[in-house]
Amino acid sequence: MAPANPRIIALFDVDGTLTIPRGEVTPDMMQFMKSLSEKITVGIVGGSDLPKQEEQLGEGIAKVFPYNFSQNGLVAYKNGELQEIQTIAKFLGEDNIKKVVNWTLKYLADVDIPVKRGTFIEFRSGMMNISPIGRNCSREERNDYEKIDLAQGIRKNMVAAMQKEFSDLGLTYSIGGQISFVVFPTGWDKTYCLQYLPEGDFDEVHFFGDKTFEGGNDYEIFTSERTIGHTVTSPEDTKEQCTKLFMS
């Protein structure tokens, strides 16, 4: 069933916007989103791949709302139908992929933090996710690392070093979540998904996200000329802002 105002679309980040970081959506929040979709067009745009998005938002999430974008839109669904899959391997070539991976592993070997776990580089079809502590850390370790990272700028310093080392590859670096940052070809940030939203189809394109600061993984779409950006601090804040905007 079409929403009451189909020409207004709201796009939502996942971590920190619809769920706590790497947490699962609450039944109450999901019910709210479904109620919202009766008012306006709803879309999801996350940096993680679709299996991780399903872990957080539920199996079959690509078919729940009219638009679903994982990996910033490099995997795009409209009305439950796959539109496109783009890959970083095709774009960069295997020799350059190896250069980035080898450099990253050497750099991380010299990063001194209290805990290191596993999966320091996660290769996704559209990007590489790099984590100094390793993505296999526990929630407690994740929370502890975030405090250290904020104090010492571990991810910020690593991003600066990579920007210098790989200045010829046309890459963008985006810090998101608590423990990692992503590396992807310039232009493959969350604005990538906007190509699937023809300007003639929508009067307003809203975006809700928590990492809207410069360098955060929501910054580019938050500041895009095509969107009306909203910074949120939690799922509860997302619900409150959307209620005032679209449901009152």
C-alpha positions in Angstrom: 0.0 0.0 0.0 1.3 3.4 -1.0 2.1 5.8 1.9 0.0 9.0 2.5 2.8 11.2 1.2 4.8 9.1 -1.3 6.8 12.1 -2.6 8.5 12.5 0.7 11.2 9.9 1.4 13.3 9.5 4.6 16.5 7.5 4.5 17.9 6.0 7.7 21.4 5.0 8.7 21.4 1.8 10.9 24.0 1.9 13.7 23.2 4.6 16.2 20.1 5.6 14.3 17.7 2.6 14.2 19.7 0.4 16.6 22.4 0.8 19.2 25.9 0.2 17.6 25.9 -3.4 16.2 22.8 -4.1 18.2 19.5 -5.5 17.0 16.5 -3.3 16.4 13.9 -3.4 19.1 10.3 -4.6 18.2 9.0 -1.2 19.3 11.4 0.6 16.9 10.6 -1.7 14.0 6.9 -1.2 14.6 7.4 2.5 14.6 9.3 2.4 11.3 6.5 0.4 9.7 3.9 2.9 11.0 6.1 5.7 9.5 6.1 3.9 6.2 2.3 4.4 6.1 2.9 8.1 6.2 6.0 8.6 3.9 8.3 6.5 1.7 11.0 4.9 3.8 14.5 3.7 2.9 17.5 2.1 4.7 21.0 3.1 3.8 23.8 1.4 5.8 27.5 0.9 5.3 27.5 -2.8 6.3 26.7 -5.6 3.9 23.2 -7.1 3.7 23.8 -10.1 5.9 25.0 -7.8 8.8 22.1 -5.5 8.1 19.8 -8.5 8.5 21.4 -9.4 11.8 20.5 -6.0 13.1 17.1 -5.3 11.4 15.8 -8.8 10.7 15.9 -11.4 7.9 14.4 -10.1 4.7 14.8 -6.5 5.6 15.5 -5.7 1.9 11.8 -6.4 1.2 10.3 -4.6 4.2 10.6 -1.0 3.0 10.5 0.3 -0.6 14.3 1.1 -0.7 17.1 -0.8 0.8 20.8 0.1 0.3 23.6 -1.9 1.9 27.3 -1.0 1.5 26.2 2.6 0.9 24.0 1.6 -2.0 26.5 -0.5 -3.9 24.0 -3.3 -3.3 20.6 -1.6 -4.1 17.1 -3.0 -3.7 13.8 -1.3 -4.8 10.5 -2.9 -3.8 12.4 -6.0 -2.9 14.1 -6.4 -6.3 17.9 -6.2 -6.7 18.9 -3.2 -8.8 22.7 -3.4 -8.9 25.9 -4.8 -7.3 29.2 -2.8 -7.7 32.6 -4.1 -6.4 35.8 -2.4 -5.3 37.9 -5.2 -6.7 36.7 -4.4 -10.2 37.3 -0.7 -9.7 40.8 -0.9 -8.2 42.3 -4.1 -9.6 43.9 -6.9 -7.6 47.4 -5.4 -7.5 46.1 -2.2 -5.8 44.0 -4.2 -3.4 47.1 -6.2 -2.3 49.1 -2.9 -1.8 46.4 -1.6 0.5 46.0 -4.9 2.5 49.8 -5.4 2.9 50.3 -1.8 4.1 47.4 -2.0 6.5 48.6 -5.1 8.2 52.1 -3.7 8.6 50.7 -0.5 10.1 48.4 -2.2 12.5 51.3 -4.4 13.8 52.8 -1.2 15.3 49.6 0.1 16.8 49.9 -0.4 20.6 46.5 -0.9 22.2 45.6 -3.0 25.3 43.6 -5.6 23.3 43.8 -6.9 19.8 41.4 -9.6 18.5 40.7 -10.8 14.9 39.4 -9.6 11.5 41.4 -6.4 11.2 40.4 -6.1 7.5 37.0 -7.1 6.3 36.8 -7.1 2.5 33.3 -6.3 1.3 32.2 -6.1 -2.3 32.2 -2.3 -2.3 34.7 -1.3 0.4 37.3 -2.4 2.9 36.5 -2.1 6.6 39.6 -1.7 8.8 39.5 -2.1 12.6 42.7 -1.6 14.7 41.2 -3.8 17.5 39.6 -6.3 15.2 36.0 -6.9 14.5 35.9 -10.1 16.6 36.1 -8.1 19.9 33.4 -8.4 22.5 30.9 -5.6 23.2 32.8 -4.7 26.4 36.1 -4.6 24.5 34.4 -2.5 21.8 33.3 0.0 24.3 36.7 0.2 26.0 38.5 0.6 22.6 36.2 3.5 21.6 37.3 5.5 24.7 40.9 4.9 23.8 40.4 5.8 20.2 38.6 9.1 21.0 41.5 10.0 23.4 44.4 9.0 21.1 42.9 9.5 17.7 44.0 6.0 16.5 41.6 5.8 13.6 42.1 9.5 12.6 45.9 9.1 12.6 45.7 5.9 10.5 43.3 7.5 8.0 45.7 10.5 7.6 48.6 8.1 7.0 46.6 6.2 4.3 45.5 9.3 2.6 49.2 10.2 2.1 50.3 6.7 1.2 47.5 6.0 -1.4 46.9 9.5 -2.7 47.0 8.3 -6.3 44.1 5.7 -5.9 41.1 8.1 -5.6 40.0 6.7 -2.3 37.8 8.1 0.5 38.1 7.2 4.2 35.2 7.4 6.5 35.2 6.7 10.3 32.0 5.2 11.5 30.7 3.1 14.5 33.0 2.5 17.5 35.9 0.5 16.2 36.5 0.8 12.5 36.7 2.9 9.4 35.9 2.1 5.8 37.9 2.7 2.6 36.1 3.1 -0.7 36.5 4.8 -4.1 35.6 8.5 -4.0 31.9 9.0 -4.6 31.0 5.6 -3.2 29.9 7.2 0.1 26.2 7.1 1.1 25.4 9.7 -1.7 25.9 6.8 -4.1 22.4 5.6 -3.2 20.8 8.8 -4.4 21.1 7.8 -8.0 18.2 5.4 -7.4 15.9 8.2 -6.3 15.0 10.2 -9.4 14.6 13.9 -8.5 11.3 14.0 -10.3 9.9 11.3 -8.1 10.4 13.1 -4.7 9.7 16.6 -3.4 11.8 16.0 -0.2 14.6 13.6 0.5 15.4 13.4 4.3 18.3 11.6 5.8 18.7 10.6 9.5 22.1 9.6 10.9 24.4 9.9 13.9 27.8 10.2 12.3 27.1 13.5 10.4 30.3 15.3 11.4 33.0 15.8 8.8 34.9 12.5 8.5 31.9 10.5 9.7 30.2 8.0 7.4 27.0 10.0 7.2 28.6 13.4 6.4 28.4 13.3 2.6 24.8 12.4 2.4 23.9 14.7 5.3 25.4 17.7 3.5 24.3 16.8 0.0 22.3 19.4 -1.8 19.7 16.8 -2.5 18.9 15.9 1.1 17.5 17.5 4.2 19.9 16.2 6.9 19.0 15.4 10.5 21.5 14.4 13.2 20.3 11.9 15.7 21.8 10.6 18.9 19.9 7.3 19.4 17.0 5.3 18.1 14.8 7.1 20.6 15.9 10.4 19.2 15.2 9.2 15.7 11.7 8.2 16.7 11.1 11.6 18.4 12.3 13.6 15.5 10.3 11.6 12.9 7.1 11.8 15.0 7.4 15.6 15.1 8.2 15.9 11.4 5.9 13.3 9.8 3.3 12.0 12.2 2.0 14.9 14.2 
